[in-house]
Amino acid sequence: MASRREIRRRIRSVKNLAQITKAMQMVAASRMRRAQARVAASRPYSEAMRDVVAQLAARSGAKEHPLLKEREVRTIGLVTITPDRGLAGALVSNINRATHRFVDSQTVHVRTVTVGRKGRTFAVRFGLDVAATFQDLGDYPGMAEVTPIARQVLDDFSDGTVDRVYLAFTRFHSMLRQTPEIIQILPAQPPELDAGASPWNFEPDEPEKVLDVLLPRYVESVIFQALLEAKASEQSARMVAMSNATDNANEMVGELTLEMNKARQAEITQEIAEIATAAGAVTSG
């Protein structure tokens, strides 16, 4: 059994660790609330953008637009969105595992564009073809950070470097639930047109010209929404992980305190036994 001094030292260390994880939990909770608000605020815009693109894509001749037209797939592009930092529970391993399964399932070459340090580290470790990497976008990225990513994707698709582009990210559902998803973004796949949707009027009334301007913005909006979802998921997962770490540390402090009390009781018992033995020796002498 460890001495009381060693146990006290361990208790102090665990208490200090619990204070750190508690502080990280509070920071993550604050960032998570703001990230969640940004996700909720951006969804109406994304839905409206999808509605507009769906109506345009339904018009005659729109399917022949270069960003909508399917072609023979020789190379696939994959954009992966991961955190820059760890301490987020299983979130990083889940999205990386989904990415690895996707790459393994393809029969053609896959070029990756990584967003976040963890994704780049994973891609390098497993020997994936990394075309570009973006990192340190901050906890609250804006369109200024998304535009270079979208430009890389659009340029690679337009010049024929890749023939199809997918986006891997973590979808935010709630504080306790985040799921990895992989969706196709190029050629753009607008949702089915809702029969009850209000028709839009376009000027000029030529789908090709409107799509030339709108589709790049549509791709940007999809990447931006995915980035916001990933950031909210990251902060939620980190808050839960730090909360669990704090609870485990407090539980460990309780166990170490009990162990220290047992050690103290054993020392007292030993001292009493030694005193009784000495007293017996004196009496018998």
C-alpha positions in Angstrom: 0.0 0.0 0.0 1.3 3.5 -0.9 2.2 5.8 1.9 -0.1 8.6 3.0 2.3 11.2 1.6 2.2 9.6 -1.8 -1.6 9.4 -1.8 -1.9 13.0 -0.7 0.4 14.0 -3.6 -1.8 12.0 -6.0 -5.0 13.6 -4.7 -3.5 17.1 -5.2 -2.6 16.2 -8.8 -6.0 14.8 -9.6 -7.7 17.8 -8.0 -5.6 20.1 -10.2 -6.5 18.1 -13.3 -10.2 18.3 -12.3 -10.0 22.1 -12.1 -8.4 22.2 -15.6 -11.1 19.9 -17.2 -13.8 21.9 -15.4 -12.5 25.1 -16.9 -12.3 23.5 -20.4 -15.8 22.2 -20.0 -17.1 25.7 -19.2 -15.2 27.2 -22.2 -16.5 24.5 -24.5 -20.1 25.1 -23.3 -19.9 28.8 -24.0 -18.5 28.1 -27.5 -21.0 25.4 -28.2 -23.9 27.7 -27.4 -22.6 30.3 -29.9 -21.8 27.6 -32.5 -25.2 26.1 -32.1 -26.8 29.5 -32.6 -24.8 30.0 -35.8 -25.9 26.7 -37.2 -29.6 27.5 -36.5 -29.2 30.9 -38.0 -27.6 29.6 -41.2 -30.1 26.9 -42.0 -32.9 29.1 -43.4 -30.4 30.5 -45.9 -29.2 27.1 -46.9 -32.7 25.8 -47.3 -33.6 28.8 -49.5 -30.5 28.3 -51.6 -31.4 24.7 -52.2 -35.0 25.7 -53.1 -33.7 28.2 -55.7 -31.2 25.7 -57.2 -33.9 23.0 -57.3 -36.2 25.2 -59.3 -33.5 26.2 -61.7 -32.3 22.6 -62.2 -35.8 21.6 -63.0 -35.9 23.9 -66.0 -35.3 22.6 -69.5 -31.6 22.4 -70.5 -30.3 23.1 -67.0 -29.0 19.6 -66.5 -26.3 20.3 -69.2 -24.6 22.9 -67.0 -21.0 21.9 -66.3 -21.5 21.9 -62.5 -24.7 19.7 -62.8 -23.7 17.3 -65.6 -22.6 13.8 -64.6 -19.5 12.4 -66.4 -17.3 9.4 -66.3 -15.6 9.2 -62.9 -11.8 8.6 -63.1 -10.8 10.6 -59.9 -12.8 11.5 -56.9 -12.3 14.5 -54.7 -13.0 14.3 -51.0 -13.2 17.3 -48.7 -12.8 16.3 -45.0 -13.7 18.6 -42.2 -12.1 17.8 -38.8 -11.1 19.7 -35.7 -7.7 21.3 -35.2 -7.5 20.1 -31.7 -8.3 16.9 -29.8 -9.9 16.3 -26.4 -13.3 15.9 -28.1 -14.1 12.3 -27.2 -14.7 9.9 -30.2 -15.6 12.7 -32.6 -12.2 12.8 -34.4 -11.9 9.0 -34.7 -15.5 8.7 -35.9 -15.1 11.1 -38.8 -11.7 9.7 -39.7 -13.0 6.2 -39.6 -15.9 7.2 -41.9 -13.4 8.8 -44.3 -11.2 5.7 -44.3 -14.2 3.4 -45.1 -15.2 5.7 -47.9 -11.8 5.8 -49.5 -11.5 2.0 -49.2 -14.8 1.5 -50.9 -13.8 3.5 -54.0 -12.4 1.8 -57.1 -10.9 5.0 -58.5 -8.2 7.3 -57.2 -9.2 9.7 -54.4 -7.7 13.2 -53.9 -8.4 14.8 -50.5 -8.7 18.4 -49.4 -8.3 18.5 -45.6 -9.9 21.1 -43.4 -8.4 20.8 -39.9 -5.2 19.5 -38.4 -6.6 16.1 -37.4 -7.8 15.3 -40.9 -4.5 16.2 -42.4 -2.6 14.1 -39.8 -4.9 11.2 -40.6 -4.5 11.6 -44.4 -0.7 11.7 -44.1 -0.5 8.7 -41.8 -2.6 6.5 -44.1 -0.9 7.8 -47.3 -3.8 9.5 -48.9 -3.3 11.9 -51.7 -3.6 15.4 -50.1 -4.2 18.1 -52.8 -4.6 21.0 -50.3 -5.0 21.6 -46.6 -6.7 24.3 -44.6 -6.4 24.7 -40.9 -6.6 27.2 -38.0 -9.9 28.6 -39.3 -10.9 29.5 -35.7 -14.0 28.6 -33.7 -16.3 30.9 -35.6 -15.3 30.7 -39.3 -17.0 33.0 -41.8 -17.4 33.0 -45.6 -14.0 34.5 -45.9 -12.5 31.2 -44.7 -14.8 29.1 -46.8 -14.2 30.9 -50.2 -10.6 29.4 -50.7 -11.9 25.9 -49.9 -14.8 26.3 -52.4 -12.4 27.8 -55.0 -10.1 24.8 -54.7 -13.0 22.4 -55.2 -14.5 24.2 -58.1 -11.2 24.7 -59.9 -10.3 21.0 -59.5 -13.8 19.9 -60.8 -13.9 22.5 -63.7 -10.5 21.6 -65.1 -11.1 17.9 -64.9 -8.7 17.1 -62.1 -11.6 15.3 -60.3 -14.8 14.1 -61.8 -16.9 14.0 -58.6 -16.5 15.7 -55.2 -17.7 14.5 -51.8 -17.8 16.3 -48.5 -17.1 14.5 -45.2 -18.2 16.3 -41.9 -19.9 15.8 -38.6 -23.6 16.6 -38.5 -24.8 18.4 -35.3 -28.1 17.0 -34.0 -27.9 17.8 -30.3 -25.4 18.2 -27.5 -25.2 14.4 -27.1 -25.5 13.3 -30.7 -23.3 14.1 -33.6 -22.9 11.8 -36.6 -20.3 11.7 -39.4 -21.8 12.2 -42.9 -20.4 12.1 -46.5 -22.4 13.9 -49.1 -21.9 14.6 -52.8 -21.4 18.3 -53.7 -20.2 18.1 -57.3 -21.8 17.6 -59.7 -24.4 19.5 -57.7 -27.4 17.4 -56.7 -30.2 19.8 -55.9 -33.1 18.3 -53.9 -36.3 17.3 -55.6 -38.5 20.3 -56.2 -41.3 20.6 -53.7 -44.7 20.6 -55.4 -45.9 23.2 -53.0 -42.9 25.5 -53.2 -43.5 29.1 -54.4 -42.1 29.7 -57.8 -39.1 32.1 -58.2 -38.8 34.7 -60.9 -35.3 35.0 -62.4 -33.8 37.8 -64.4 -32.5 37.1 -66.9 -34.9 34.3 -67.6 -32.1 32.0 -68.8 -31.2 29.1 -66.4 -27.7 28.7 -67.7 -26.7 32.3 -67.0 -28.3 32.3 -63.5 -26.7 28.9 -62.7 -23.3 30.3 -63.7 -23.5 32.8 -60.8 -25.6 30.8 -58.4 -24.0 27.3 -58.4 -20.6 28.4 -57.1 -22.5 30.2 -54.3 -24.5 27.1 -53.7 -21.3 25.0 -53.3 -19.9 27.7 -50.9 -23.1 27.6 -48.8 -23.0 23.7 -48.6 -19.4 23.8 -47.4 -20.1 26.7 -45.0 -23.1 24.9 -43.5 -21.0 21.7 -43.1 -18.2 23.7 -41.4 -20.7 25.3 -38.9 -22.2 21.8 -38.2 -18.7 20.4 -37.6 -17.7 23.3 -35.3 -20.9 22.9 -33.2 -20.3 19.1 -33.0 -16.7 19.6 -31.9 -17.6 22.0 -29.1 -20.5 19.7 -27.9 -18.3 16.7 -28.0 -15.5 18.5 -26.1 -17.9 19.8 -23.5 -19.2 16.3 -22.8 -15.7 14.8 -22.8 -14.4 17.3 -20.3 -17.5 16.8 -18.2 -16.9 13.1 -18.1 -13.2 13.7 -17.3 -14.1 16.0 -14.4 -16.6 13.5 -13.0 -13.9 10.7 -13.3 -11.4 12.9 -11.6 -13.7 13.7 -8.7 -14.5 10.0 -8.4 -10.8 9.2 -8.3 -10.3 11.8 -5.5 -13.0 10.0 -3.5 -11.3 6.6 -4.0 -7.9 8.0 -3.1 -9.3 9.7 0.0 -10.7 6.4 1.1 -7.4 4.7 0.4 -5.6 7.4 2.4 -7.9 6.9 5.4 -7.3 3.2 5.3 -3.6 3.8 5.2 -3.9 6.2 8.2 -6.0 3.6 10.1 -3.4 0.9 9.3 -0.7 3.2 10.7 -2.6 3.9 13.9 -3.4 0.2 14.3 0.3 -0.6 13.8 1.3 2.1 16.4 -1.2 0.7 18.9 0.1 -2.8 18.4 3.7 -1.6 18.9 2.8 0.3 22.1 0.9 -2.7 23.5 3.9 -5.0 22.7 6.3 -2.6 24.4 4.0 -2.3 27.4 3.7 -6.0 27.6 7.5 -6.4 27.5 8.0 -3.9 30.3 5.4 -5.6 32.5 6.8 -9.0 32.0 10.3 -7.7 32.7 
